[in-house]
Amino acid sequence: MARILDALDQRLLEVSAGGIGKLREVLDEFDKLWGPHIKIEEENFTAEKLQGVIGMKEQATLAEKLGEHSTKNAGPGPLALPFLFYNLEGKDREAFMKPIPWIAKKVLVPIIWRSQWKPMSPFLL
């Protein structure tokens, strides 16, 4: 994976010189690795399987710790929240957004912070 990321860095430098085909090759290689990886993760890391291994109290503690870690390391809200809001679909988006205050969902992200995250909008779902 590190080899692919290094190649991606190099190809991004070449894009400005018309090297878009080389970038596509690296992204295709990345896609070949990513697809099988995420499939395994989604098939094996399910709520049902997790409940069989970790009790509800332990899950709640873990979720709290993960939330604290995410908050600490997420980066600026005007970029992090839109990325999370608009790169989730369906039930995943609903579950993620449920505990978020209405002011962030209805005012901060779509109106006040829009000018800050708008440049990344082509990369959002």
C-alpha positions as CSV (number, residue, x, y, z in Angstrom):
1,M,0.0,0.0,0.0
2,A,2.8,2.4,0.8
3,R,4.3,1.7,-2.6
4,I,1.0,2.7,-4.2
5,L,0.7,5.9,-2.2
6,D,4.3,6.9,-3.1
7,A,3.5,6.3,-6.7
8,L,0.3,8.4,-6.3
9,D,2.4,11.3,-4.9
10,Q,4.7,11.1,-7.9
11,R,1.9,10.9,-10.4
12,L,0.2,13.9,-8.9
13,L,3.3,15.9,-9.6
14,E,3.2,14.7,-13.2
15,V,-0.5,15.6,-13.7
16,S,0.4,19.3,-14.1
17,A,2.6,18.2,-17.0
18,G,-0.2,16.2,-18.7
19,G,0.4,12.9,-17.0
20,I,-3.2,12.1,-16.3
21,G,-2.9,8.6,-17.8
22,K,-0.2,7.6,-15.4
23,L,-2.3,8.8,-12.5
24,R,-5.2,6.7,-13.7
25,E,-2.9,3.6,-13.8
26,V,-2.0,4.2,-10.1
27,L,-5.6,4.7,-9.1
28,D,-6.6,1.5,-10.9
29,E,-3.9,-0.4,-9.0
30,F,-5.2,1.1,-5.7
31,D,-8.8,0.2,-6.6
32,K,-7.7,-3.4,-7.2
33,L,-6.4,-3.6,-3.6
34,W,-9.1,-1.5,-2.0
35,G,-12.2,-3.3,-3.3
36,P,-11.3,-6.7,-1.8
37,H,-10.1,-5.1,1.4
38,I,-13.3,-3.2,2.1
39,K,-15.4,-6.2,1.1
40,I,-13.7,-8.3,3.8
41,E,-14.1,-5.5,6.3
42,E,-17.8,-5.0,5.6
43,E,-18.6,-8.7,5.6
44,N,-16.8,-9.4,8.9
45,F,-17.1,-6.3,11.0
46,T,-20.9,-6.3,11.5
47,A,-23.0,-5.3,14.5
48,E,-24.2,-8.9,14.9
49,K,-20.7,-10.3,15.0
50,L,-19.5,-7.5,17.3
51,Q,-22.3,-8.2,19.8
52,G,-21.1,-11.8,20.0
53,V,-17.7,-10.7,21.1
54,I,-18.1,-7.5,23.1
55,G,-20.9,-6.7,25.5
56,M,-23.1,-3.6,25.2
57,K,-21.4,-1.8,28.1
58,E,-18.0,-2.4,26.6
59,Q,-19.3,-1.3,23.2
60,A,-20.5,2.0,24.7
61,T,-17.2,2.6,26.4
62,L,-15.4,1.9,23.1
63,A,-17.7,4.2,21.2
64,E,-17.1,7.0,23.7
65,K,-13.3,6.5,23.4
66,L,-13.5,6.5,19.6
67,G,-15.6,9.6,19.6
68,E,-13.1,11.4,21.8
69,H,-10.3,10.3,19.6
70,S,-12.1,11.4,16.4
71,T,-13.0,14.8,17.9
72,K,-9.4,15.3,19.0
73,N,-7.9,14.4,15.6
74,A,-10.6,15.3,13.0
75,G,-9.2,18.6,11.9
76,P,-11.2,21.8,11.4
77,G,-15.0,21.4,11.6
78,P,-15.6,23.4,8.4
79,L,-13.8,20.6,6.5
80,A,-14.2,17.5,8.7
81,L,-18.0,17.6,9.2
82,P,-18.9,18.2,5.5
83,F,-16.6,15.3,4.5
84,L,-18.3,13.0,7.0
85,F,-21.8,14.3,6.2
86,Y,-21.5,13.9,2.5
87,N,-19.4,10.8,2.2
88,L,-21.9,8.6,3.9
89,E,-25.0,7.2,2.4
90,G,-28.4,6.1,3.6
91,K,-28.6,4.5,7.0
92,D,-24.9,5.2,7.7
93,R,-25.5,8.9,7.2
94,E,-28.6,8.9,9.3
95,A,-26.9,7.1,12.2
96,F,-23.9,9.4,12.1
97,M,-25.9,12.6,12.0
98,K,-28.5,11.6,14.6
99,P,-26.6,12.9,17.6
100,I,-25.3,16.0,15.9
101,P,-27.0,19.2,16.9
102,W,-29.5,20.7,14.4
103,I,-27.5,23.9,14.2
104,A,-24.6,22.0,12.7
105,K,-26.7,20.1,10.3
106,K,-29.0,22.9,9.1
107,V,-26.9,26.1,9.5
108,L,-23.1,25.6,10.1
109,V,-22.3,23.0,7.4
110,P,-24.7,23.9,4.6
111,I,-24.7,27.7,5.0
112,I,-21.9,29.3,7.1
113,W,-19.1,26.9,6.4
114,R,-20.1,26.2,2.7
115,S,-17.5,28.6,1.3
116,Q,-14.7,26.8,3.2
117,W,-15.6,23.2,2.0
118,K,-17.0,24.0,-1.4
119,P,-13.6,23.3,-3.2
120,M,-13.8,19.7,-2.1
121,S,-17.4,19.2,-3.2
122,P,-16.5,17.3,-6.4
123,F,-15.1,14.6,-4.1
124,L,-18.2,14.2,-2.0
125,L,-21.0,11.7,-2.6
